[in-house]
Amino acid sequence: MVENKLIAEFMGVDYVDVDTYLEDNKELQYHTSWDWLMPVLDKIKEMRCLPDDHDESFSWVCKSSDIEAEYNAVVEFIKQYNK
């Protein structure tokens, strides 16, 4: 999934590492595993001192117990952050 690679890059995972991981495994698991997604949410929380234009994106994150909703919020946050 393109979004999972986006998250991996945001987390500082090298593309080579991602490709190597994917050779042995079917997919990155940010979209299905809280164990994978929680470190991403923690990193976003630590970045709370973002410029004002990122505050709205951040407010979408960490408001749901639904992993799909959190995952989508994280992806949107990262897209906005990368602009």
Secondary structure, DSSP 8 states (H G I E B T S, - for coil): -HHHHHHHHHTT--HHHHHHHHHHSS---TTT-HHHHHHHHHHHHHTTT--GGGHHHHHHTT--S-HHHHHHHHHHHHHHHH-
